[in-house]
Amino acid sequence: MAIHLFGGGWAEDESDWTGRFFEDARARAGRKPTVVCILWSRTEEEGVRWHDEYLRDLGRYDAEVRIVQLTAERQLQGSDLADADAIFVGGGHTPGYHAAVMPLADTVRGLVASGVPYGGFSAGAMIAGDTALLGGWRVGGVPMTPERNSEQLDELTLDAGLGLVDLVVDVHAAQEGTLSRAVAMVDAGLTEQAVAIDEKTSLIVSPGGLEVAGVGNVWAAQSGENGTRVTVLAGERAW
């Protein structure tokens, strides 16, 4: 079982930091893997554009990438995950992903527990925890991150997540200024621990422990006796 939480940030060299996920998918399958890529979009036009972008980027690997397109009217279904050697949940509007994927949370959790690797990219990482971070840019009316990170929510909003990790996950940390949101939610007592993942970086959770891979950092905020403590998780810096 391996859970890959990606901090976002599409780039031309994307394959240089998503490779570990596909290695795990191949190991799971013992052959060319089938990777189910779950995308959510507001409009059909947006969905087509993202469909092509994800196929191009993920298609660089020796894998069959099967896109499942979700919308407000179309939630994830059990048949979407049939024969999946790995599950990849993309980025975009986090509340939309949460609403469309959570009805099948038990199924996703069961597959991952059986050894199917999970890759959560941006929104896909934010909904992966026991508690999902849906968005918001203020706590108690006090700004804690730029409003552009709000996901169209004012107050910081948490809800039940997929239950794959016991962390609240934020993304685009250094690039978009979301580390302060992770710190603020811990400081406010909304969670005991949270991580904020840089772009082009992933936090890999496996039975062997935690590993950081990519070119950036994973920042960890944890409640303590003397306030909120922030550390940088150690790990590899390239694949």
C-alpha positions as CSV (number, residue, x, y, z in Angstrom):
1,M,0.0,0.0,0.0
2,A,1.4,3.4,-1.0
3,I,-0.4,6.8,-0.9
4,H,1.2,9.6,-2.9
5,L,0.0,13.1,-2.0
6,F,1.2,15.6,-4.6
7,G,1.4,19.3,-3.9
8,G,0.3,20.4,-7.4
9,G,2.1,22.5,-10.0
10,W,1.9,21.1,-13.6
11,A,5.1,21.6,-15.6
12,E,6.8,20.2,-18.6
13,D,9.0,18.0,-16.4
14,E,5.9,16.6,-14.5
15,S,7.0,13.0,-15.2
16,D,10.2,13.6,-13.2
17,W,8.2,13.7,-9.9
18,T,5.2,11.5,-10.5
19,G,7.3,8.5,-11.5
20,R,7.3,6.9,-8.1
21,F,3.5,6.5,-8.2
22,F,3.7,4.7,-11.6
23,E,6.5,2.5,-10.3
24,D,4.2,1.4,-7.5
25,A,1.4,0.8,-10.0
26,R,3.6,-1.4,-12.1
27,A,4.7,-3.3,-9.0
28,R,1.1,-3.8,-8.0
29,A,0.0,-5.0,-11.4
30,G,3.1,-7.1,-12.3
31,R,2.6,-5.8,-15.9
32,K,1.5,-2.6,-17.7
33,P,-0.9,-1.1,-15.1
34,T,-4.3,0.3,-15.6
35,V,-4.4,3.7,-13.8
36,V,-7.9,5.2,-13.2
37,C,-7.6,8.9,-13.4
38,I,-10.6,10.7,-11.7
39,L,-11.2,14.3,-12.8
40,W,-14.0,16.7,-11.8
41,S,-15.0,19.8,-13.7
42,R,-17.7,22.4,-13.7
43,T,-18.3,22.4,-17.4
44,E,-18.0,19.9,-20.3
45,E,-15.5,22.3,-22.0
46,E,-13.3,22.4,-19.0
47,G,-13.5,18.6,-18.6
48,V,-12.4,18.0,-22.2
49,R,-9.4,20.4,-21.7
50,W,-8.3,18.7,-18.5
51,H,-8.9,15.3,-20.0
52,D,-6.4,16.0,-22.7
53,E,-3.9,17.6,-20.3
54,Y,-3.9,14.7,-17.9
55,L,-3.7,12.1,-20.7
56,R,-0.7,13.9,-22.1
57,D,1.1,14.2,-18.8
58,L,0.3,10.8,-17.3
59,G,0.5,9.1,-20.7
60,R,4.3,9.5,-20.7
61,Y,4.5,6.3,-18.7
62,D,4.0,2.7,-19.8
63,A,0.5,2.5,-18.4
64,E,-3.1,2.5,-19.6
65,V,-4.6,5.7,-18.2
66,R,-8.4,5.5,-18.0
67,I,-10.1,8.9,-17.4
68,V,-13.2,9.1,-15.4
69,Q,-14.9,12.4,-15.8
70,L,-17.1,13.6,-12.9
71,T,-19.4,16.6,-12.6
72,A,-21.9,17.9,-10.1
73,E,-24.4,15.6,-11.7
74,R,-22.1,12.6,-12.2
75,Q,-20.6,11.0,-9.0
76,L,-18.0,8.3,-8.8
77,Q,-19.4,4.8,-9.3
78,G,-18.1,1.4,-8.4
79,S,-17.8,0.4,-12.0
80,D,-15.4,3.3,-12.6
81,L,-12.8,1.5,-10.4
82,A,-13.1,-1.9,-11.9
83,D,-9.7,-3.5,-12.7
84,A,-7.9,-0.5,-11.3
85,D,-4.2,-1.2,-10.5
86,A,-3.9,2.4,-9.2
87,I,-6.1,5.3,-8.5
88,F,-5.2,8.9,-9.4
89,V,-7.4,11.8,-8.3
90,G,-6.7,15.1,-10.1
91,G,-6.8,18.7,-9.1
92,G,-9.2,21.5,-9.5
93,H,-12.2,22.6,-7.4
94,T,-11.8,20.7,-4.1
95,P,-15.5,20.9,-2.9
96,G,-16.5,19.4,-6.3
97,Y,-14.2,16.5,-6.0
98,H,-15.2,15.9,-2.4
99,A,-18.9,15.8,-3.2
100,A,-18.4,13.5,-6.2
101,V,-15.9,11.0,-4.7
102,M,-17.0,10.7,-1.1
103,P,-20.1,8.5,-1.8
104,L,-17.6,5.8,-2.8
105,A,-15.1,6.5,0.1
106,D,-15.5,3.0,1.5
107,T,-14.7,1.4,-1.8
108,V,-11.6,3.6,-2.4
109,R,-10.4,2.9,1.1
110,G,-10.9,-0.8,0.7
111,L,-8.9,-0.8,-2.6
112,V,-6.0,1.1,-1.1
113,A,-6.0,-1.2,1.9
114,S,-5.7,-4.1,-0.5
115,G,-2.6,-2.6,-2.0
116,V,-3.9,-0.4,-4.8
117,P,-1.7,2.8,-4.9
118,Y,-3.5,6.1,-4.5
119,G,-2.2,9.3,-6.1
120,G,-3.9,12.6,-5.0
121,F,-2.9,15.6,-7.0
122,S,-3.8,19.0,-5.3
123,A,-7.5,18.5,-4.6
124,G,-7.0,14.8,-4.7
125,A,-4.5,15.2,-1.8
126,M,-6.7,17.6,0.1
127,I,-9.6,15.0,0.3
128,A,-7.3,12.0,1.2
129,G,-7.1,12.5,4.9
130,D,-9.5,11.4,7.7
131,T,-10.4,15.0,7.6
132,A,-10.6,16.8,4.2
133,L,-9.7,20.4,3.7
134,L,-12.2,21.9,1.3
135,G,-11.0,25.5,1.3
136,G,-11.6,28.8,3.0
137,W,-9.2,31.7,3.6
138,R,-10.2,32.9,7.1
139,V,-10.5,31.6,10.6
140,G,-12.8,33.5,12.8
141,G,-12.9,36.2,10.2
142,V,-9.1,36.7,10.3
143,P,-7.3,36.1,6.9
144,M,-4.8,33.3,7.0
145,T,-4.0,32.8,3.3
146,P,-4.6,34.8,0.1
147,E,-8.3,34.8,-0.9
148,R,-7.4,33.1,-4.2
149,N,-6.9,29.9,-2.2
150,S,-10.4,30.0,-0.8
151,E,-12.1,27.5,-3.2
152,Q,-15.0,30.0,-3.0
153,L,-15.4,29.4,0.7
154,D,-14.9,32.2,3.3
155,E,-14.2,30.4,6.6
156,L,-11.8,27.5,6.7
157,T,-14.0,24.4,5.9
158,L,-13.2,20.9,7.0
159,D,-15.3,17.7,6.4
160,A,-14.9,13.9,6.5
161,G,-12.3,12.7,4.0
162,L,-11.4,9.5,2.4
163,G,-9.6,8.3,5.5
164,L,-6.4,7.2,3.8
165,V,-4.1,9.2,6.1
166,D,-4.5,10.7,9.6
167,L,-3.4,14.2,8.5
168,V,-5.1,17.3,7.2
169,V,-3.4,18.0,3.8
170,D,-2.9,21.4,2.2
171,V,-1.1,22.0,-1.1
172,H,0.7,24.6,-3.2
173,A,2.4,25.5,0.1
174,A,5.3,27.8,-0.7
175,Q,4.1,28.9,-4.1
176,E,0.6,30.0,-3.1
177,G,1.1,30.8,0.6
178,T,-1.0,28.0,2.1
179,L,1.4,27.0,4.8
180,S,-0.1,29.8,7.0
181,R,-3.5,28.1,6.6
182,A,-2.1,24.8,7.8
183,V,-0.6,26.5,10.8
184,A,-3.7,28.5,11.5
185,M,-6.0,25.5,11.5
186,V,-3.8,23.7,14.0
187,D,-3.4,26.8,16.2
188,A,-7.2,27.3,16.2
189,G,-7.6,23.7,17.5
190,L,-9.4,22.5,14.4
191,T,-6.9,19.6,14.0
192,E,-3.9,18.4,15.9
193,Q,-1.7,18.1,12.9
194,A,-1.6,19.2,9.3
195,V,0.9,19.2,6.4
196,A,1.3,21.7,3.6
197,I,3.0,20.3,0.4
198,D,5.0,22.3,-2.0
199,E,4.4,22.1,-5.8
200,K,6.5,19.5,-7.7
201,T,6.7,17.6,-4.4
202,S,4.9,14.6,-2.8
203,L,4.5,13.1,0.5
204,I,4.5,9.3,0.2
205,V,2.8,7.3,3.0
206,S,3.5,3.6,3.1
207,P,3.9,0.8,5.7
208,G,7.6,1.9,5.9
209,G,6.7,5.3,7.1
210,L,6.7,8.8,5.5
211,E,8.9,9.9,2.6
212,V,9.2,13.2,0.9
213,A,10.1,13.2,-2.8
214,G,10.4,15.9,-5.5
215,V,12.1,19.3,-5.5
216,G,10.3,21.1,-2.7
217,N,9.4,20.6,0.9
218,V,6.6,19.2,3.0
219,W,5.8,21.4,6.0
220,A,4.3,19.9,9.1
221,A,2.3,21.8,11.7
222,Q,1.6,20.1,15.0
223,S,0.0,21.1,18.2
224,G,2.2,21.2,21.3
225,E,2.3,22.3,24.9
226,N,4.0,25.6,24.0
227,G,1.9,26.4,20.8
228,T,2.0,25.2,17.2
229,R,5.3,23.7,16.1
230,V,6.3,23.8,12.4
231,T,8.9,21.5,11.0
232,V,10.1,20.5,7.5
233,L,9.9,16.7,6.9
234,A,13.1,15.3,5.6
235,G,13.2,13.2,2.4
236,E,14.6,12.8,-1.0
237,R,14.8,15.9,-3.2
238,A,14.7,14.2,-6.6
239,W,13.7,10.9,-8.2
